[in-house]
């Protein structure tokens, strides 16, 4: 008898195509598109921050006054190459320094006539074995006006800014998922109002509330997955279209080079599509059960 009632309830439920079934997948698709891109954005931001922190933590810049003699410059280079913890020493040519300064001074300024210091790019051991205090004292004994710039304090400010951006992206993802739930509830309530007499009849005939809610939940799951797939594919196409942006801005993050080949991109988009279906299903089920609980 229970199986009979369940079968009758499933066949009699108004779960076929209706107006909401035509627009709801596109609403889900838009929200999944936003959530998917937000998830990929979190991955890109985290990778970029990690790579930038590593690069800045292992990079030093030494400025040697322009009036320093070649002998002092060679002494400085020899000192740097012999310093424990420094793995690379590169003296920038005047032309390279000019290219670095051109965005600030413009191409019309004769930089070769200005007292531009000689720049030496240093790479340190990632384990941080270089004693910068001792190195500064040794450099001061050779070239008193030499300046050693340590970029390690920069990541603290970068990390704070990145955390704020991550918070905004996380908020966008959360809002998108909540709107999926709200849309599913709204669609179910609309369907219940349109076929209220059928639902009330099944309820009075003794059909279990869970059986009635199951039909609406399954329908919402289908629509949520359909919209999720559409939104995930649209997000994937957007990532492919923007795949060259990472190389243009020279992002150090791994995902900038891997693009859609990164498994985390697929995980984020697949997770967003599945979340849309599951959230829509759960929201529809809860909404129907609450409405049925208020019926006599």
C-alpha positions as CSV (number, residue, x, y, z in Angstrom):
1,X,0.0,0.0,0.0
2,X,2.9,2.3,0.8
3,X,4.5,1.5,-2.5
4,X,1.3,2.2,-4.3
5,X,0.8,5.6,-2.6
6,X,4.4,6.5,-3.4
7,X,4.0,5.6,-7.1
8,X,0.7,7.5,-7.3
9,X,2.2,10.5,-5.7
10,X,5.2,10.5,-8.0
11,X,3.0,10.2,-11.1
12,X,0.5,12.8,-10.0
13,X,3.0,15.5,-9.0
14,X,3.3,18.5,-11.2
15,X,7.0,18.1,-12.0
16,X,6.8,18.4,-15.7
17,X,8.1,21.4,-17.8
18,X,6.7,24.7,-16.8
19,X,7.6,28.4,-17.0
20,X,10.2,28.1,-14.2
21,X,11.8,25.1,-15.9
22,X,12.6,27.4,-18.9
23,X,14.3,30.3,-17.1
24,X,15.6,28.7,-13.9
25,X,18.6,26.9,-15.5
26,X,19.8,30.1,-16.9
27,X,19.6,31.8,-13.5
28,X,21.6,28.9,-12.1
29,X,24.0,29.1,-15.0
30,X,24.7,32.8,-14.3
31,X,25.2,32.1,-10.5
32,X,27.5,29.1,-11.2
33,X,29.5,31.2,-13.7
34,X,30.1,33.9,-11.0
35,X,30.9,31.2,-8.3
36,X,33.2,29.3,-10.6
37,X,35.2,32.3,-11.7
38,X,35.4,33.4,-8.1
39,X,36.8,30.0,-7.1
40,X,39.4,30.1,-9.9
41,X,40.2,33.7,-8.8
42,X,40.9,32.5,-5.3
43,X,43.3,29.9,-6.7
44,X,45.1,32.4,-9.0
45,X,45.4,34.9,-6.2
46,X,46.8,32.4,-3.7
47,X,49.3,31.1,-6.3
48,X,50.4,34.6,-7.3
49,X,50.8,35.6,-3.7
50,X,52.9,32.5,-2.8
51,X,55.1,32.9,-5.9
52,X,55.6,36.7,-5.3
53,X,56.5,36.1,-1.7
54,X,59.1,33.5,-2.7
55,X,60.5,35.8,-5.3
56,X,60.7,38.8,-3.1
57,X,62.1,36.8,-0.2
58,X,65.0,35.6,-2.3
59,X,65.8,38.9,-4.1
60,X,68.1,41.8,-3.1
61,X,69.1,44.9,-5.0
62,X,72.4,46.7,-4.4
63,X,72.8,50.3,-5.5
64,X,76.4,51.4,-6.0
65,X,77.0,55.1,-6.5
66,X,77.6,56.2,-10.1
67,X,80.9,57.8,-9.2
68,X,82.4,54.6,-7.8
69,X,85.5,53.5,-9.6
70,X,85.6,50.2,-11.6
71,X,88.1,48.8,-9.0
72,X,85.6,49.4,-6.2
73,X,82.8,47.9,-8.3
74,X,84.9,44.8,-9.0
75,X,85.7,44.5,-5.3
76,X,82.0,44.7,-4.4
77,X,81.2,42.0,-7.0
78,X,83.9,39.7,-5.6
79,X,82.7,40.3,-2.1
80,X,79.1,39.4,-3.1
81,X,80.2,36.2,-4.9
82,X,82.1,35.1,-1.8
83,X,79.3,35.8,0.6
84,X,77.5,32.6,2.0
85,X,73.8,32.5,1.1
86,X,74.1,34.5,-2.1
87,X,73.6,32.2,-5.1
88,X,73.5,34.7,-8.0
89,X,75.1,38.1,-8.6
90,X,74.2,40.0,-11.8
91,X,75.5,43.5,-12.6
92,X,72.9,45.4,-14.7
93,X,74.3,47.1,-17.8
94,X,73.6,50.8,-18.2
95,X,71.1,50.0,-21.0
96,X,69.2,47.7,-18.7
97,X,69.0,50.3,-16.0
98,X,67.8,52.8,-18.5
99,X,65.0,50.5,-19.5
100,X,63.9,50.2,-15.9
101,X,63.9,53.9,-15.3
102,X,62.2,54.9,-18.6
103,X,58.6,54.5,-17.3
104,X,59.3,57.1,-14.7
105,X,61.5,59.5,-16.6
106,X,60.3,59.0,-20.1
107,X,62.3,58.2,-23.3
108,X,63.3,61.8,-23.9
109,X,65.4,62.2,-20.7
110,X,69.1,61.5,-21.3
111,X,69.7,59.0,-18.5
112,X,73.3,58.5,-19.5
113,X,73.9,62.1,-18.4
114,X,72.4,61.6,-14.9
115,X,74.2,60.2,-11.9
116,X,72.3,56.9,-12.1
117,X,73.7,54.3,-9.6
118,X,74.9,50.9,-10.8
119,X,72.4,48.2,-9.9
120,X,73.4,44.7,-8.9
121,X,70.6,42.0,-8.8
122,X,71.2,39.4,-6.1
123,X,69.5,36.0,-5.5
124,X,69.8,34.5,-2.1
125,X,69.4,31.0,-0.7
126,X,65.7,30.3,0.0
127,X,66.8,28.9,3.4
128,X,67.8,32.5,4.4
129,X,71.4,31.7,5.3
130,X,72.7,35.1,4.1
131,X,73.8,37.4,7.0
132,X,72.6,40.8,5.7
133,X,73.9,42.7,8.7
134,X,77.4,41.5,8.2
135,X,77.1,42.0,4.4
136,X,76.1,45.7,4.9
137,X,79.1,46.3,7.2
138,X,81.5,44.8,4.7
139,X,80.0,46.8,1.8
140,X,80.2,50.0,3.8
141,X,83.9,49.4,4.3
142,X,84.4,49.2,0.5
143,X,81.7,51.7,-0.8
144,X,80.3,53.7,2.1
145,X,77.4,55.0,0.1
146,X,76.3,51.6,-1.3
147,X,72.7,50.8,-0.5
148,X,71.4,47.2,-0.1
149,X,67.6,47.0,-0.6
150,X,65.8,44.1,1.1
151,X,62.4,43.3,-0.4
152,X,61.3,40.9,2.3
153,X,59.1,43.4,4.2
154,X,57.0,43.9,1.0
155,X,55.0,40.6,1.2
156,X,53.4,41.7,4.5
157,X,51.6,44.5,2.7
158,X,50.8,42.3,-0.3
159,X,49.4,39.6,2.0
160,X,47.1,42.1,3.7
161,X,45.8,43.4,0.3
162,X,45.4,39.9,-1.0
163,X,43.4,38.8,2.0
164,X,40.9,41.7,1.4
165,X,40.5,40.6,-2.2
166,X,40.1,37.0,-1.2
167,X,37.4,38.1,1.3
168,X,35.5,39.9,-1.5
169,X,35.7,36.8,-3.8
170,X,34.6,34.5,-1.0
171,X,31.7,36.8,-0.4
172,X,30.7,36.8,-4.1
173,X,30.8,32.9,-4.1
174,X,28.7,32.8,-0.9
175,X,26.1,35.2,-2.3
176,X,25.9,33.3,-5.5
177,X,25.3,30.0,-3.7
178,X,22.7,31.6,-1.5
179,X,20.9,33.0,-4.5
180,X,20.8,29.5,-6.0
181,X,18.9,28.4,-2.9
182,X,16.6,31.4,-3.0
183,X,15.9,30.8,-6.7
184,X,15.1,27.2,-6.1
185,X,12.7,28.0,-3.2
186,X,11.0,30.7,-5.3
187,X,10.5,28.3,-8.2
188,X,9.1,25.6,-5.9
189,X,6.7,27.9,-4.2
190,X,5.5,29.1,-7.6
191,X,4.9,25.5,-8.7
192,X,3.1,24.7,-5.5
193,X,0.8,27.7,-5.9
194,X,0.0,26.8,-9.5
195,X,-0.8,23.2,-8.6
196,X,-2.0,23.6,-5.1
197,X,-5.1,21.5,-5.6
198,X,-3.2,18.5,-6.7
199,X,-0.7,18.7,-3.8
200,X,-3.4,19.2,-1.3
201,X,-5.3,16.2,-2.7
202,X,-2.3,14.0,-2.5
203,X,-1.7,15.2,1.0
204,X,-5.2,14.5,2.1
205,X,-5.1,11.0,0.5
206,X,-2.3,10.1,2.8
207,X,0.8,10.5,0.6
208,X,3.9,10.9,2.7
209,X,5.3,14.4,2.7
210,X,8.7,13.1,1.8
211,X,7.3,11.4,-1.3
212,X,5.7,14.6,-2.5
213,X,8.8,16.6,-1.7
214,X,11.0,14.0,-3.5
215,X,9.5,14.8,-6.9
216,X,10.2,18.5,-6.5
217,X,13.7,17.9,-5.2
218,X,14.6,15.7,-8.1
219,X,13.3,18.2,-10.6
220,X,15.3,21.0,-8.9
221,X,18.4,18.8,-9.0
222,X,18.1,18.3,-12.7
223,X,17.6,22.0,-13.3
224,X,20.4,22.9,-11.0
225,X,22.8,20.5,-12.7
226,X,21.8,21.7,-16.1
227,X,22.4,25.3,-15.2
228,X,25.6,24.3,-13.4
229,X,27.0,22.6,-16.5
230,X,26.1,25.6,-18.7
231,X,27.7,28.1,-16.2
232,X,30.8,25.9,-15.7
233,X,31.3,25.6,-19.5
234,X,30.9,29.4,-19.9
235,X,33.4,30.0,-17.1
236,X,35.8,27.6,-18.7
237,X,35.5,29.4,-22.1
238,X,36.1,32.7,-20.3
239,X,39.3,31.3,-18.7
240,X,40.5,30.0,-22.1
241,X,39.8,33.4,-23.7
242,X,41.8,35.1,-21.0
243,X,44.6,32.5,-20.9
244,X,47.0,35.0,-22.5
245,X,46.5,37.6,-19.8
246,X,48.8,35.8,-17.4
247,X,51.7,36.0,-19.8
248,X,50.9,39.6,-20.7
249,X,51.1,40.8,-17.0
250,X,53.8,38.2,-16.3
251,X,52.1,36.5,-13.4
252,X,54.5,34.3,-11.5
253,X,51.7,31.9,-10.5
254,X,51.7,28.3,-11.8
255,X,48.1,28.5,-12.9
256,X,48.9,31.4,-15.2
257,X,51.1,29.0,-17.2
258,X,49.0,25.9,-16.9
259,X,45.6,27.6,-17.6
260,X,42.8,25.1,-18.0
261,X,45.3,22.2,-17.7
262,X,45.4,22.9,-14.0
263,X,43.3,20.2,-12.2
264,X,42.2,22.8,-9.6
265,X,40.4,24.8,-12.3
266,X,38.3,21.7,-13.2
267,X,37.8,20.9,-9.5
268,X,36.5,24.5,-8.8
269,X,34.1,24.5,-11.8
270,X,32.9,20.9,-11.3
271,X,32.4,21.7,-7.6
272,X,30.4,24.8,-8.4
273,X,28.1,22.9,-10.9
274,X,27.5,20.1,-8.4
275,X,26.9,22.5,-5.6
276,X,24.2,24.2,-7.7
277,X,22.4,20.9,-8.2
278,X,22.7,19.8,-4.5
279,X,21.7,23.2,-3.1
280,X,18.7,23.5,-5.4
281,X,17.6,20.0,-4.5
282,X,18.0,20.5,-0.7
283,X,16.3,24.0,-0.8
284,X,13.4,22.7,-2.8
285,X,12.9,19.7,-0.5
286,X,12.9,21.9,2.6
287,X,10.6,24.4,1.0
288,X,8.0,21.8,0.1
289,X,8.2,20.0,3.5
290,X,7.6,23.3,5.3
291,X,4.7,24.1,3.0
292,X,3.2,20.7,3.5
293,X,3.6,20.9,7.3
294,X,1.3,23.9,7.3
295,X,-1.4,22.1,5.4
296,X,-4.3,20.4,7.4
